[in-house]
Amino acid sequence: MSTLKTTWHHIRRSPFQSFTAILVMIFSFLVISVFIVVNFGLSGVLTYFETKPEITLFIKDGLDTNTIDNIQKDLSSYSGIKEIKYISKDKALEIYKQENKDNPMLTEMVTASILPASFEVTVSNPNTLEQIYQNYAARNDVIDEVIYQKDIINSLLDWTNIIRRTGIAVTLVISFISFFTIFIIVGMKITNRKEEIRISRLLGASHLYVKKPFLLEGLFYGIFGSLIGSIITFSFVIVLRQSINSFFQPVEFISYDTSFYALMLVSEVLLGAFIGLLASWIGAKRYIKF
């Protein structure tokens, strides 16, 4: 009987144990896949907020052109400045009307005179935003208000770090559970076939020969379980992708790039294969000592 046939025979002879190993691997990679997708989505949201012009300086009314030019020159002296956009009162009114074009009642009584002029600053280094905020928040002579989404960025960064750490911890715990499950099941199957293995060894079979079916069995559990778990997760993600991305607009929370899912699928199957093969190898080494 070939090694593959022997492996398949082992799997069929203990269907409940085999099903348990596969089910644990499927559940493990369901959870791992979810954390990967969420982590990439939050990273995209964080990148969006860090690179957008999310510090706005509203300047006081009545400032002359020279003072406004000096503010702009001072802002341009900071490192990491990508763009400084001056929004005049008339431009602010135009933007306001465009944003509220579907609600005429909000635009009827609004004129350019009641809207403040402002500077919107885009930076490549988020630390520059903090420097600008610290320097201009106290300049009450020329600045009316500074809007800086520091709290949003910091909160998002904290949540992203928490989810990443949680994801890593959960992945390690689940991987260990999967490893331990396959290790125990392979060990039980080896124990049940001790006499067969002993006879094979007495007839001259090598250690590798008697271990190979169990190694392939662990490899099967790892590959099949991780493949099914990943496919189930990515299928749900793709189905819900449109509605999730609509909620997080303009950020693309879930990628539309099919190569992303192909890469993740291959990576997770390789991880599953590694867990299954390592668990079965250690189990075989632990229980086959003759």
ABEGO torsion letter per residue (X at the ends): XBAAAAAAAAAAABAAAAAAAAAAAAAAAAAAAAAAAAAAAAAAAAAAAAABBABBBBBBBGBBAAAAAAAAAAAAABBGBABBBBBBAAAAAAAAAAAAAABAAAAAABBAAABBBBBBBBBABAAAAAAAAAAAAABAAABABBBBAAAAAAAAAAAAAAAAAAAAAAAAAAAAAAAAAAAAAAAAAAAAAAAAAAAAAAAGBBAAAAAAAAAAAAAAAAAAAAAAAAAAAAAAAAAAAAAAAAAAOABBABBABAAAAAAAAAAAAAAAAAAAAAAAAAAAAAABAX
